[in-house]
Amino acid sequence: MLSTFTLLTLGSTAFRLGLNRGLKTKTDYRISVPQILVGALIVLAGLPDILKPIPYPLPLSLTLGFFLPDLLLRRVTQ
């Protein structure tokens, strides 16, 4: 049985990859976020509520899932 954290991460990763594929086929546009910003958002989502400098509404599992393709795949612009 998979944990809730794993299911949310896999679900949000699948949503993000599906969104990228749909945008690529219809408009030839890709969503990409710089890796530095992704790292900062994941650290911000992982902090306890008392230590967060700004409120961040998404849990760590969703944040990791949304930005996992940006961390794993490097896109080269031409």
N, C-alpha and C positions, 0 to 999 in steps of 0.2 A: 504494500500500500504506500502510495506517495504522500508526502506531507503537503500541507497547504502552501508552504513557501515554494516548494518545487512546482506544484501545479500552477500557481500564479506566475512564476517565472517562465515556465514553458508556454503558458497561454499568452502572456504579453509578448514573448518573443515571436510566437507564431503570428499574432496580430500585426506586429511590426513588419515581419518579413512579407506577409500577405499585402499589407498596405504599400510597401516598396514595390512589390511585383505589379500590383494593380496600377500604381502611378507610372511605372516604367512602361507598361504596355500601352496605356492610354495617352500619356503626355510626354513620355521620354524624360521624366523628371525623377530624381532620387532624393530621398531625405537623408541627410548626413549631418552629424554633429561632431565637432572636433573632439579628439580624445582627451584633451586637457579638461574641457567642460564636462565631459562624461564622467571622468574621474572625480571631479569636484562634486557633481550631483550625487554620485554613489556614496561618497564620504558623508555628504550632508544628510542623505537619507538614512545612513547607518548610525548617525549620532543619536544619543538619547535626547528626549524632548527638552530637558533642562539645559543642555549644552548647545542647542541649535541657535546660531546667530539670527537666522530668519526662519519663519515658519515654512515648512515644506510638507505639502499635503499627502504625497504618495509614500507608501511603505517601501522598504528596501527591495522586496521581491518584485514589485511592479517596475520600479526604477531600473533594477538590474535587467529585467526582461526586455524593457523598451530599448535599452542602450547596449545590450549584449552584442548585437550585430556590429555596432560601431567599434566595440572593443576587439572583436575577433577578426573582422574583415577590414582591410585597409583599402580605401578607394583611391585610385590615382586619377587625378584630373589631367586632361589633355588640352 
